[in-house]
């Protein structure tokens, strides 16, 4: 999948109304469309997430209205529980994801495995096992969206590499499923 599936005309955050924008994750439902942004936790990226998401939603609503599509466009729902899994682009790291207090913004950060002390890694393992059901729910939402993706609809397309690494890592680890 490529970023063109999440193309939003005039949706650029830096040049709104003039250049296109590309949301990180869009899930197209029958009556509603949800949009998410994945941002690195802390600093400027996190600070700009809310306004950037609002901009994408504004211009996606305009696009759909022009096309005669009456689906409601909303901020993505919060995943509620923190998730963790291996970074598929760097096997020496674990990637952690949690919902921001801004609806539709998911925050991520990576941590080298050797930086984790024995207490935190053991604690993380126990937390992850307890959150297995939540991981399945997240996986099911993403898999449902990605499985339906095609060039005609762009359903559930993941735009950026960190979001893909996060979702892929969570979905490929049996230890994170069913509290195993």
C-alpha positions as CSV (number, residue, x, y, z in Angstrom):
1,X,0.0,0.0,0.0
2,X,1.2,3.5,-0.6
3,X,0.4,6.9,0.7
4,X,-1.9,7.7,-2.2
5,X,-4.6,5.7,-0.5
6,X,-4.8,8.3,2.2
7,X,-4.5,11.3,-0.1
8,X,-6.6,14.2,1.1
9,X,-6.8,17.1,-1.5
10,X,-5.8,20.4,0.0
11,X,-5.3,18.7,3.4
12,X,-1.7,19.7,4.0
13,X,-1.1,20.9,7.5
14,X,1.7,23.3,6.5
15,X,-0.1,24.6,3.4
16,X,-3.8,24.0,3.9
17,X,-6.0,24.6,0.9
18,X,-3.0,24.5,-1.4
19,X,-1.2,21.2,-1.0
20,X,-2.4,17.6,-0.3
21,X,-2.2,15.9,3.0
22,X,-1.8,12.2,3.9
23,X,-3.4,10.8,7.0
24,X,-1.7,7.9,8.8
25,X,-4.7,5.6,9.1
26,X,-8.1,5.9,7.6
27,X,-10.8,3.3,8.2
28,X,-13.8,3.5,5.8
29,X,-17.1,2.2,7.2
30,X,-20.5,2.0,5.5
31,X,-21.8,5.2,7.2
32,X,-18.7,6.7,8.8
33,X,-15.0,7.3,8.2
34,X,-12.4,7.4,11.0
35,X,-9.1,9.1,10.7
36,X,-6.0,8.7,13.0
37,X,-2.5,10.2,13.2
38,X,0.4,8.4,14.8
39,X,2.9,10.7,16.4
40,X,6.1,10.3,18.3
41,X,5.5,10.8,22.0
42,X,6.8,14.1,23.3
43,X,7.9,17.3,21.7
44,X,6.7,19.1,18.7
45,X,5.3,16.1,16.8
46,X,2.9,15.3,19.6
47,X,1.9,19.0,19.9
48,X,1.0,19.3,16.3
49,X,-1.0,16.1,16.1
50,X,-4.4,17.4,17.1
51,X,-4.5,20.4,14.8
52,X,-3.1,18.3,11.9
53,X,-5.8,15.7,12.4
54,X,-8.5,18.4,12.5
55,X,-7.1,19.7,9.2
56,X,-7.3,16.3,7.6
57,X,-10.9,15.8,8.8
58,X,-11.9,19.2,7.5
59,X,-10.6,18.6,4.0
60,X,-11.7,15.0,3.8
61,X,-15.2,16.1,4.7
62,X,-15.0,18.7,1.8
63,X,-13.7,16.0,-0.6
64,X,-16.5,13.5,0.3
65,X,-19.2,16.2,0.1
66,X,-18.0,17.2,-3.4
67,X,-18.1,13.5,-4.5
68,X,-21.7,13.2,-3.1
69,X,-20.5,10.9,-0.3
70,X,-22.6,11.6,2.8
71,X,-20.5,9.5,5.2
72,X,-19.6,11.2,8.5
73,X,-15.9,11.8,9.0
74,X,-14.7,11.6,12.6
75,X,-11.5,11.4,14.6
76,X,-10.5,7.8,15.1
77,X,-11.6,6.2,18.4
78,X,-9.0,5.7,21.1
79,X,-7.5,2.3,21.5
80,X,-7.7,2.9,25.3
81,X,-4.9,0.5,26.4
82,X,-1.2,0.8,25.9
83,X,0.3,-1.8,23.5
84,X,3.8,-2.9,22.8
85,X,5.6,-5.1,20.4
86,X,8.9,-5.5,18.5
87,X,9.9,-2.9,16.0
88,X,9.8,-4.6,12.7
89,X,12.3,-2.2,11.3
90,X,14.8,-2.6,14.2
91,X,14.7,-5.9,16.0
92,X,16.7,-4.5,18.9
93,X,13.8,-2.2,19.9
94,X,10.3,-2.6,21.3
95,X,7.7,-0.1,20.2
96,X,5.1,1.2,22.6
97,X,1.8,2.8,21.6
98,X,-0.8,4.6,23.7
99,X,-3.8,6.8,23.0
100,X,-3.3,10.5,23.5
101,X,-5.8,12.5,25.4
102,X,-6.7,13.9,21.9
103,X,-9.1,11.5,20.3
104,X,-7.7,10.1,17.1
105,X,-4.1,10.6,18.1
106,X,-2.0,7.5,18.9
107,X,1.5,8.1,20.4
108,X,4.4,5.8,19.9
109,X,8.0,5.6,21.2
110,X,10.7,3.0,20.9
111,X,13.1,1.7,23.5
112,X,16.2,-0.5,23.0
113,X,15.8,-3.8,24.7
114,X,19.1,-3.6,26.5
115,X,18.0,-0.3,28.0
116,X,15.1,-2.0,29.8
117,X,16.0,-3.2,33.3
118,X,14.9,-6.6,34.5
119,X,12.0,-5.1,36.6
120,X,10.4,-3.2,33.8
121,X,10.8,-5.9,31.2
122,X,9.2,-8.5,33.5
123,X,6.5,-6.0,34.3
124,X,6.0,-5.2,30.6
125,X,5.7,-8.9,29.9
126,X,2.9,-9.3,32.5
127,X,1.1,-6.2,31.4
128,X,1.2,-7.4,27.8
129,X,-0.2,-10.8,28.7
130,X,-3.1,-9.1,30.5
131,X,-3.7,-6.9,27.5
132,X,-3.8,-9.8,25.0
133,X,-7.6,-9.3,24.4
134,X,-7.0,-5.6,23.8
135,X,-4.3,-6.5,21.3
136,X,-6.7,-8.8,19.5
137,X,-9.3,-6.1,19.3
138,X,-6.8,-3.6,17.9
139,X,-5.5,-6.3,15.5
140,X,-9.0,-7.2,14.4
141,X,-9.9,-3.5,13.7
142,X,-6.7,-3.0,11.7
143,X,-6.9,-6.4,9.9
144,X,-10.5,-5.8,9.0
145,X,-9.5,-2.4,7.5
146,X,-6.4,-3.7,5.8
147,X,-8.0,-6.8,4.4
148,X,-10.6,-4.8,2.7
149,X,-8.0,-2.4,1.2
150,X,-7.8,-2.1,-2.6
151,X,-6.9,0.4,-5.2
152,X,-10.5,1.5,-5.6
153,X,-11.4,2.3,-2.0
154,X,-8.2,2.7,0.0
155,X,-10.0,1.1,3.0
156,X,-8.0,1.1,6.2
157,X,-4.7,2.1,4.6
158,X,-1.7,2.7,6.9
159,X,0.4,5.6,5.5
160,X,3.6,5.9,7.4
161,X,6.4,3.4,8.3
162,X,6.2,3.8,12.1
163,X,2.5,3.2,12.1
164,X,3.0,0.1,9.9
165,X,5.8,-1.1,12.1
166,X,3.7,-0.7,15.2
167,X,0.6,-2.4,13.8
168,X,2.6,-5.2,12.1
169,X,4.6,-5.9,15.2
170,X,1.5,-6.2,17.4
171,X,-0.2,-8.4,14.9
172,X,2.6,-10.9,14.3
173,X,3.5,-11.8,17.9
174,X,1.7,-14.8,19.3
175,X,2.8,-13.8,22.9
176,X,0.6,-10.7,22.6
177,X,-2.5,-12.8,21.6
178,X,-5.0,-14.3,24.1
179,X,-2.7,-13.5,27.1
180,X,-0.4,-16.4,26.1
